[in-house]
Amino acid sequence: MKSRITLLVLFIVGTALQSYAQSNQKYFRQISYNHVSPHVEIRGIYEIEKEESVDESHYIFSYDDERRLVEIVNNHYATERRHPLTTLGAYKTVVEYSSNKQTWTYFDKNGNAIENDRQVFKEEFLIDKRGFRYELNFYDAADQPMESMWKISKYTWKKHKNLVIEKRFNVNGDEVNVSPYFPFGTSGIEYTKKGYPKAHHNLDDELNIVNNVHGLASYKDEYDEFGNHKKWSYYDASDKLIKNQWGYAYAIKEYDNKGNLLNWNTYDENDELMQERKMVTNVKVQIPKPATKDDSLEIETVSKGYLESLQNLDSVQMKRVMHQQLAKRTIAYDRRMQTENIRETSYDQMVEFSKSWNKSGNRFPFNPSNKAIILDVYDRIATVKLVSDNWIEYLHLTKIEGEWKITNLLWQHKNINAYSNFGK
């Protein structure tokens, strides 16, 4: 009887702990975009239920009893390019707290400590009694100060009027810019009431907004009601909209109903559209239409053309069907070492072979059999099985600049007795 009661108590406690743990977790499809500063708090957006996460790309945020963030598990498998200040760059991020510190460390799926996408092992924030982050230091695996991919080892922040003043230093203590490609020195960050970055200004020693070497003094950000970063724009010291060093004045992003970025368009200072850029992601994939008859016919023609160019001593045709980065391989035998290996043949060698390899005319039957079996076509790549009198070959073809070319070729003698002495 006592053992049954003990088991019941353990079951109740275990269930309660599991329920408590789940209540301290939140699931989000996305992380809000940040290209301003690590001072900006990481926040999940598009919250979903745990059951929904099974079939959704997502993040899991875990919190302690004080509702402080203690862990982020990264199950977000989107492949679109992310800004280094937005992406976590690790499967698991652990956040630990002491009296005035918040320490972030990063781990892979096996629990090994790794560098994040900013190429540092540990990020340690110093926080005052009001919860304001006033310093950030980067450390390596040996807990020594290190520099990020942007050659920054330390950030410092202080409040000044409506701005958070930011400075950055390398490991030697020298001041450095926001990043190697964006020359803002001392800068000031403005926040909205909801805590989103609103503007980022380049400042002089007296904390006045001034132009940098590219004539830029500020960039401003806008977020929609879901937390999506929807617009950013560039201004000079007089707050006039101007082009940045990449040639556009502002950009607008568009998202689907799950927060996946679909595209972003750039505009000049006169609101003229400059470029439309569609984002490639594996979260939302457009399946191509089945191969057209023309594509199938060309794939078959190109595949057979490789054999025909050998049979007919036609180097022009060989150049037409083979890509210059051809990788052709087969099984070979090293008699000296008595080992099997892979023998490669280059594009240039194939062109030369086509000039003379069948010069005698007896390398193939009088009426050669060339059969191309298309195994699969997916948009601009295809797999073909080529069966001839001599060989069985598997070809990969790629549609380059509107033309199908053989890029990979793996072959074996059709007569398997050719391999009888190959160390079987």
Secondary structure, 3 states (H helix, E strand, C coil): CHHHHHHHHHHHHHHHHHHHHHHCEEEEEEECCCCCCCCCCCCEEEEECHHHHCCCCEEEEEECCCCCEEEEEEECCCCCCCCCCCCCCCCEEEEEECCCEEEEEEECCCCCECCCCCCCCEEEEEECCCCCEEEEEEECCCCCECCCCCCCCEEEEEEECCEEEEEEECCCCCECCCECCECCCCEEEEECCCCCEEEEEEECCCCCECCCCCCCCEEEEEECCCCCEEEEEEECCCCCECCCCCCCCEEEEEECCCCCEEEEEEECCCCCEEEEEECCCCCCCCCCCCCCHHHHHHHHHHHHHHHHHHHCCCHHHHHHHEEEEEEEEEEEEECCCCEEEEEEECHHHHHHHHHHCCCCCCCCCCCCCEEEEEEEEECCEEEEEEEECCEEEEEEEEEECCEEEEEEEEEEECCHHHHCCCCC
